[in-house]
Amino acid sequence: MVRTKDPAVRSMLIERAAAMLVARETVTIRSLVAGTGVSTIAVYTYFDGLPGLWSAVRQEGFTRLAAQLDSVHPTEDAVHDLAALGAVYLDNALAAPHLYRVMFEADFELADPAAADATLHHLVVAVERAKDASRFRPDIDPLTLATQTWLIGHGAASLVSNGPLPAETIELTLPVLAALFTAAGDDTARCRRSVEAGWRSRFPTRPRT
């Protein structure tokens, strides 16, 4: 009789593996399932062994991020949307810090490398829309500005989700994004309003200090 796979078990093993890897614990099939109530067979059932598990761990991070970015529906304000995408990126990192860290520090091959590229594509599209709306200068390269936006988000996410800085530090991302977009040609006051509104769509209140 073939057992039905339980997505919850797969997710649990992925998150446990990510946490153990980040903690630099020795990961074996037995240590992975210890105390979970799941048998060692599960690692083969869901991942065909440890190599498949590691690939799945890294892939899961990008899959979840892509799903979160997809939840940002375009508005008439592309700069607002860029800030919203940045907020979603940070929110995703804070929700699963171990998984986020493995996404960029591990070198396991991805089953679907295009999933990683798709995350950057969301930003590129938003920049292109901002250019079309004359918010950014015509000479701005969408890929370059999208990459710069990602660098800001990744730096903040790394320092807060797995690093030494407190959660409220992510608020400092707002003026940095506004400065970047203003340098790209947007009006200063309008840019600040757009960035603030886009950010608050994901983080509606300021964290208490």
Long-range contacts (C-beta under 8 A, 24 or more apart in sequence): 3-45, 5-45, 5-46, 9-38, 9-42, 9-46, 10-46, 10-56, 11-60, 12-36, 12-38, 13-38, 13-42, 13-43, 13-46, 13-47, 13-53, 14-53, 14-56, 14-57, 14-60, 14-99, 15-96, 15-98, 15-99, 17-53, 17-54, 17-57, 18-57, 18-61, 18-96, 18-98, 18-99, 18-101, 18-102, 19-98, 21-57, 21-98, 21-102, 21-106, 22-98, 22-101, 22-102, 22-162, 51-108, 54-106, 54-108, 55-108, 55-109, 55-110, 55-111, 56-111, 57-99, 57-102, 57-106, 57-108, 58-102, 58-103, 58-106, 58-108, 58-110, 59-110, 59-111, 59-112, 59-115, 60-99, 61-96, 61-99, 61-100, 61-102, 61-103, 62-103, 62-110, 62-112, 62-115, 62-116, 62-119, 63-112, 63-115, 64-92, 64-96, 64-99, 65-89, 65-92, 65-103, 65-119, 66-115, 66-118, 66-119, 68-92, 69-119, 69-122, 70-122, 72-122, 74-126, 74-129, 77-194, 77-197, 77-198, 78-126, 78-127, 78-129, 78-130, 78-132, 78-133, 78-135, 79-130, 79-135, 79-181, 79-186, 79-190, 79-191, 79-194, 79-195, 79-198, 80-194, 80-195, 80-197, 80-198, 80-201, 81-126, 81-129, 81-198, 82-123, 82-126, 82-127, 82-130, 82-149, 82-177, 82-181, 82-195, 82-198, 83-174, 83-177, 83-194, 83-195, 83-196, 83-197, 83-198, 83-199, 84-198, 84-199, 84-201, 84-202, 85-122, 85-123, 85-126, 85-149, 85-198, 86-149, 86-152, 86-153, 86-173, 86-177, 86-198, 86-199, 87-198, 87-199, 87-201, 87-202, 87-203, 88-202, 89-150, 89-153, 89-154, 89-157, 90-153, 90-156, 90-157, 90-160, 90-170, 90-173, 90-202, 91-202, 91-203, 93-157, 93-158, 93-160, 93-161, 94-157, 94-160, 94-161, 94-167, 94-170, 97-161, 97-162, 98-162, 100-157, 100-161, 100-162, 101-158, 101-161, 101-162, 104-154, 104-158, 120-146, 120-147, 120-150, 123-147, 123-149, 123-150, 130-181, 130-184, 130-186, 135-181, 135-185, 135-186, 135-190, 135-191, 136-181, 136-184, 136-185, 136-186, 137-184, 137-185, 140-184, 140-185, 145-180, 145-184, 148-180, 149-177, 149-180, 152-176, 152-177, 152-180, 167-207, 168-206, 168-207, 168-208, 168-209, 170-203, 170-207, 171-206, 171-207, 173-199, 174-199
